Amino acid sequence: MTPRPHTPRTIRVELADRAYPVRIGNTLLADLAAALTETFGTLPRAAFVVSDANVQGHAALAMQALTSAGCRVESATITATEPQKSLDALSRVLTEMGKARLERTDPVIAVGGGITGDLAGFAAATYRRGVPIVQCPTTLLSMVDASVGGKTGVNLEVEGSLQKNMVGAFHQPALVLADIDTLATLTDRQFRAGLAECIKHGLLGGCTGDATHREWITTNLDAILARQPETLLELIARSVAFKAAIVAGDERELADSGPSRALLNLGHTFAHAIETIPSLSPTADPADAPLLHGEAVALGLIAAATTSAHLGMVPTNLIDNIRSLVTRCGLPTAVADLPTGDTLLSHMGADKKTVGGVLRLILLLPGFRAELCESPDHRAIGAGWDAIRAGRYSA
């Protein structure tokens, strides 16, 4: 049965001649050919679909829409895990694109979550020195964050350690289609993981003049968790509008005034240090390891808030407020078997935001704002890690 259409939302990412729309609605994958025709002025003669092996139904719908309209479609399937988000996987996709004789105006279509979008976007950025990328995110996390803004890349393994997104490029999409019908196929765990990025946006809302987003999430969380379509449309639109405003003002994370794109890394330096540790579980069950990206971000937000409070930047009650919201979302507030503080600091030092060997962290300020802090006190960082180092887990 075809889902009842809901009024779609469109948010524009304003980047001069590279501006693009983010369309949020349902039945969007079935209408992919029309969307490409509107974006490019004509239906592309060929397209290359890169999809996650877990979303082949969504990929088939997109490919059928294109082939029925007369577009030649070739494809590649990837395994969307952090270890597989690699240079080897990138090489395989590029080779398949070459076999398909993709030309400079033929778009790559990414169908999947953030890992798929990052890898496909990087392939599009590098093939023939750049072909168009159309992002079709199928997870909440990728809809509200990863598909918007043009950051693409793969992980790099260095001396046995997986370094997140260390190889990549800025390559803005020509179009983003967030089809909320795909969210119905997510497990509860995958869906809830996407809420971590929404919480992050709420904690930063004051940076773009909207300090109401976290309160809106808190008020509407029951409807969000029930995946009520109109509420999901509003949630995604709010987060996309926030990120679009940040990206439009600082596309390449170079701003020295105004809201820097670096602020979007709130909680992520902590998260990146733990999400590639394969033994860490969000529950008491080792079978649930490793952490999903959103689960690591949720933990990172608590750690960053605790660090901020220990430095006197925000009141301590903010930690409990964030922990309470994370718990309501069904995300972990603590994780067992964390490495030692020195080991975790070493992992943090490998973060790509480190400059001249100096650790840089995004820390919170009052008024739902944040700032980039260089070389924060290691004791405060240790307090952040201690805040999530425990044997207790969210309900």
Residue pairs with C-beta under 8 A, 6 or more apart in sequence:
2 27
3 26
3 27
3 181
3 229
5 25
5 26
5 27
6 25
6 26
6 180
6 229
6 230
6 233
7 25
7 233
8 23
8 24
8 25
8 26
8 28
8 233
9 23
9 24
9 25
9 233
9 236
9 237
10 21
10 22
10 23
10 24
11 21
11 22
11 24
11 237
11 240
11 241
11 244
12 19
12 20
12 21
12 22
12 244
13 19
13 20
13 21
13 22
13 148
13 149
13 172
13 244
13 247
13 248
14 244
14 248
15 172
15 247
15 248
15 251
18 172
20 172
20 173
20 174
20 175
20 176
21 175
21 176
22 147
22 148
22 176
22 178
22 240
22 244
23 35
23 175
23 176
23 177
23 178
24 143
24 178
24 180
24 233
24 236
24 237
24 240
25 178
25 179
25 180
25 233
26 179
26 180
26 181
26 229
27 179
27 181
28 35
28 136
28 177
28 178
28 179
28 181
29 58
29 61
29 62
29 65
29 111
29 136
29 177
29 179
29 181
29 182
30 61
30 65
31 65
32 62
32 65
32 66
32 109
32 136
32 177
33 43
33 65
33 66
33 68
33 69
33 71
34 69
35 175
35 177
36 43
36 44
36 47
36 66
36 71
36 107
36 134
36 175
37 43
37 69
39 134
39 174
39 175
40 105
40 107
40 132
40 174
43 69
43 70
43 71
44 71
44 105
44 106
44 107
45 71
45 72
45 103
45 106
46 71
46 72
46 73
46 74
46 100
46 101
46 102
46 103
46 106
47 66
47 71
47 72
47 73
47 74
47 106
47 107
47 108
47 109
48 73
48 74
48 75
48 76
48 96
48 97
48 100
48 102
48 106
48 107
48 108
48 109
49 59
49 62
49 63
49 73
49 74
49 75
49 76
49 108
49 109
49 111
50 75
50 76
50 77
50 78
50 93
50 108
50 109
50 110
50 111
50 112
50 116
50 119
50 120
50 123
51 58
51 59
51 75
51 76
51 77
51 78
51 110
51 111
51 112
51 116
52 77
52 78
52 79
52 80
52 111
52 112
52 113
52 115
52 116
52 138
53 77
53 78
53 79
53 80
54 80
54 112
55 111
55 112
55 113
55 138
55 182
55 185
56 77
57 185
58 111
58 112
58 136
58 138
58 179
58 182
58 185
59 75
59 77
59 111
59 112
62 109
62 111
62 136
63 73
63 75
66 73
66 109
67 73
74 96
74 97
74 99
74 100
74 102
75 96
76 92
76 93
76 96
76 97
78 84
78 89
78 93
78 112
78 115
78 116
78 119
79 89
80 112
80 113
80 115
80 116
81 115
82 115
82 155
82 162
82 164
82 275
82 276
82 290
83 155
83 162
84 115
85 115
85 118
85 119
85 154
85 155
86 154
86 155
86 157
87 154
87 156
87 167
89 119
89 154
90 119
90 122
90 123
90 154
93 119
93 120
93 123
94 123
94 126
94 127
97 108
97 123
97 127
98 127
102 108
102 127
102 128
102 131
103 128
103 131
104 128
104 130
104 131
105 131
105 132
106 131
106 132
107 124
107 131
107 132
107 133
107 134
107 174
108 120
108 121
108 123
108 124
108 127
108 131
108 132
108 133
108 134
109 120
109 134
109 136
110 116
110 117
110 120
110 121
110 133
110 134
110 135
110 136
110 137
110 147
111 136
111 138
112 120
112 137
112 138
112 139
112 142
113 137
113 138
113 139
113 141
113 142
113 146
113 190
114 137
114 139
114 141
114 142
114 145
114 146
114 147
114 293
116 142
117 135
117 137
117 142
117 146
117 147
117 152
118 146
118 151
118 152
118 153
118 154
118 165
118 168
119 152
119 154
120 133
120 152
121 133
121 135
121 150
121 151
121 152
121 171
121 173
122 152
122 153
122 154
122 167
122 168
122 169
122 171
124 130
124 131
124 132
124 133
124 152
124 171
125 133
125 152
125 169
125 170
125 171
126 169
130 171
132 173
132 174
133 152
133 171
133 173
133 174
134 173
134 174
134 175
134 176
134 177
135 142
135 147
135 148
135 173
135 175
135 176
135 177
136 176
136 177
136 178
136 179
137 143
137 146
137 147
137 176
137 178
137 182
138 179
138 182
138 183
138 185
139 182
139 183
139 186
139 190
139 191
139 194
140 183
140 186
140 190
140 191
140 193
140 194
140 195
140 198
140 232
140 236
141 193
141 194
141 196
141 197
141 293
141 294
142 194
143 178
143 180
143 183
143 194
143 236
143 240
144 194
144 197
144 198
144 201
144 235
144 236
144 239
144 240
144 243
145 197
145 239
145 243
145 264
147 173
147 176
147 178
148 173
148 176
148 240
148 243
148 244
148 247
149 172
149 243
149 247
149 251
149 261
149 264
150 170
150 171
150 172
150 173
150 247
150 251
151 165
151 168
151 170
152 168
152 169
152 170
152 171
153 165
153 166
153 167
153 168
153 169
154 165
154 167
154 168
155 162
155 163
155 164
155 165
155 166
155 167
155 276
156 162
156 163
156 166
156 167
157 163
158 166
158 350
161 276
161 347
161 350
162 276
163 276
163 350
163 352
164 272
164 275
164 276
164 351
164 352
165 352
166 352
170 251
170 252
172 251
178 236
178 240
180 229
180 232
180 233
180 236
183 191
183 227
183 232
184 227
188 330
189 282
189 292
190 292
191 227
192 225
192 294
192 329
192 330
192 331
193 292
193 293
193 294
193 295
193 298
193 331
194 294
195 217
195 224
195 294
195 329
195 331
196 267
196 294
196 295
196 297
196 298
196 301
196 326
196 329
196 331
197 239
197 294
197 297
198 217
198 235
198 239
199 214
199 217
199 298
199 301
199 322
199 325
199 326
199 329
200 264
200 266
200 267
200 297
200 301
201 213
201 238
201 239
201 242
201 243
202 213
202 214
202 215
202 216
202 217
202 368
203 214
203 266
203 301
203 322
203 364
203 368
203 370
204 242
204 263
204 264
204 266
204 368
204 369
204 370
205 211
205 212
205 213
205 214
205 242
205 368
206 367
206 368
206 369
207 246
207 259
207 263
207 368
207 369
207 370
208 242
208 245
208 246
208 259
210 242
211 367
211 368
213 238
213 239
213 242
213 368
214 325
214 368
216 238
217 224
217 235
217 325
218 325
218 328
220 231
220 234
220 235
221 325
221 328
221 329
223 231
224 231
224 232
224 235
225 329
225 330
243 264
245 259
246 259
246 261
246 263
246 264
247 261
249 255
249 258
249 259
249 261
250 258
250 259
250 260
250 261
250 262
251 261
252 261
253 260
253 261
253 262
255 261
260 372
262 353
262 360
262 362
262 372
263 362
263 370
263 371
263 372
265 353
265 362
266 300
266 301
266 304
266 362
266 364
266 370
267 297
267 298
267 299
267 300
267 301
267 303
267 304
267 362
268 297
268 300
268 362
269 300
269 304
269 348
269 351
269 353
269 359
269 360
269 361
269 362
270 296
270 299
270 300
270 303
270 304
270 348
270 384
270 385
271 293
271 296
271 297
271 299
271 300
272 296
272 347
272 348
272 351
273 344
273 347
273 348
273 351
274 280
274 291
274 296
274 299
274 300
274 335
274 338
274 344
274 347
275 290
275 291
275 292
275 293
275 295
275 296
276 290
277 290
277 291
277 339
278 289
278 290
279 286
279 289
279 290
279 337
280 289
280 290
280 291
280 335
280 336
280 337
280 338
281 287
281 288
281 289
281 290
281 291
281 335
281 336
282 288
282 291
282 292
282 295
282 331
282 332
282 335
282 393
283 332
283 393
284 336
284 391
284 393
291 299
291 332
291 335
294 331
295 331
295 332
298 326
298 329
298 331
298 332
298 333
299 332
299 333
299 334
299 335
299 388
301 322
301 326
302 319
302 322
302 323
302 326
302 333
302 384
302 387
302 388
303 384
303 385
303 387
303 388
304 361
304 362
304 363
304 364
304 384
305 314
305 318
305 319
305 322
305 364
305 384
306 319
306 383
306 384
306 386
306 387
307 361
307 363
307 376
307 380
307 381
307 383
307 384
308 314
308 318
308 363
308 364
308 365
309 315
309 316
309 318
309 319
310 377
310 379
310 380
310 383
310 384
311 363
311 373
311 376
311 377
311 380
313 363
313 364
313 365
314 364
314 365
314 366
315 366
318 364
319 387
323 333
326 332
326 333
326 394
327 333
327 394
327 395
330 394
330 395
331 394
332 393
332 394
333 388
333 392
333 393
333 394
334 387
334 388
334 389
334 390
334 391
334 392
334 393
335 388
335 389
335 390
336 390
336 391
338 344
338 385
338 388
338 389
339 347
341 381
341 382
341 385
344 385
345 359
345 378
345 381
348 359
348 381
349 357
349 359
351 359
353 360
354 360
355 374
358 374
358 375
359 374
359 375
359 376
360 372
360 373
360 374
360 375
361 372
361 373
361 376
361 381
362 370
362 371
362 372
362 373
363 370
363 371
363 373
363 376
364 370
365 371
